[in-house]
Amino acid sequence: MPMSQADLETALREAFPEAQIAIEDLAGDGDHYRARIVSEAFKGLPRVRQHQMVYAALKGKMGGELHALALETSVPG
């Protein structure tokens, strides 16, 4: 069963409560999303580590309930 956009946003907001988060359903199928996350939690970290933090927040749903997630992560400012 695909992951809903609301469930994806909830998982990301739990992990990054202060973040600016924008999610776009790329294919209209609940399986392919783009997430833009702007968070202080990413400060000083390389992009690979930022993305690992996002995948960890999804608690194993990536590759199962969620097939594809294009990530754009950054810090405010």
PLY file of the C-alpha trace (Angstrom):
ply
format ascii 1.0
element vertex 77
property float x
property float y
property float z
element edge 76
property int vertex1
property int vertex2
end_header
0.00 0.00 0.00
1.45 3.40 -0.96
2.27 6.03 1.63
-0.06 9.01 1.65
1.31 12.51 1.34
-0.17 13.30 4.77
1.62 10.33 6.36
4.90 11.35 4.75
4.54 14.90 6.02
3.64 13.68 9.53
6.75 11.48 9.69
8.98 14.34 8.53
7.40 16.87 10.92
7.91 14.49 13.85
11.62 14.28 13.04
12.08 17.93 12.04
9.42 19.91 13.97
10.89 23.35 13.25
11.52 22.69 9.56
9.92 24.22 6.52
8.62 21.21 4.60
7.07 21.10 1.13
5.97 17.83 -0.43
4.92 17.26 -4.02
3.37 14.08 -5.42
5.33 13.65 -8.65
3.26 10.94 -10.31
-0.12 11.16 -8.61
0.23 7.57 -7.40
1.28 8.05 -3.77
4.58 6.34 -4.53
6.77 9.09 -5.98
7.32 12.30 -4.04
9.63 15.28 -3.87
10.33 16.69 -0.43
12.01 20.01 0.24
13.14 20.30 3.85
14.80 23.39 5.33
16.03 22.70 8.85
18.63 23.88 11.35
19.20 20.17 12.09
21.18 19.97 8.84
23.59 22.75 9.76
27.23 21.79 9.18
26.36 18.38 7.74
27.18 17.14 4.24
24.19 16.52 1.99
24.62 12.73 2.24
24.26 12.88 6.02
21.23 15.20 5.71
19.53 12.67 3.44
20.41 9.81 5.79
18.64 11.72 8.57
15.52 12.01 6.42
15.57 8.29 5.55
16.00 7.45 9.26
12.93 9.57 10.03
10.91 7.38 7.65
11.66 4.35 9.84
12.14 1.75 7.12
9.22 2.82 4.93
11.54 3.86 2.09
11.57 1.10 -0.51
8.38 -0.42 0.89
5.41 1.91 1.38
7.36 4.69 -0.29
8.95 3.77 -3.60
10.73 7.00 -4.58
11.60 10.21 -2.77
13.51 13.04 -4.42
15.10 15.07 -1.61
16.19 18.67 -1.43
17.62 19.52 1.98
19.14 22.76 3.20
19.58 25.03 6.20
17.67 28.30 6.65
19.19 31.46 5.29
0 1
1 2
2 3
3 4
4 5
5 6
6 7
7 8
8 9
9 10
10 11
11 12
12 13
13 14
14 15
15 16
16 17
17 18
18 19
19 20
20 21
21 22
22 23
23 24
24 25
25 26
26 27
27 28
28 29
29 30
30 31
31 32
32 33
33 34
34 35
35 36
36 37
37 38
38 39
39 40
40 41
41 42
42 43
43 44
44 45
45 46
46 47
47 48
48 49
49 50
50 51
51 52
52 53
53 54
54 55
55 56
56 57
57 58
58 59
59 60
60 61
61 62
62 63
63 64
64 65
65 66
66 67
67 68
68 69
69 70
70 71
71 72
72 73
73 74
74 75
75 76
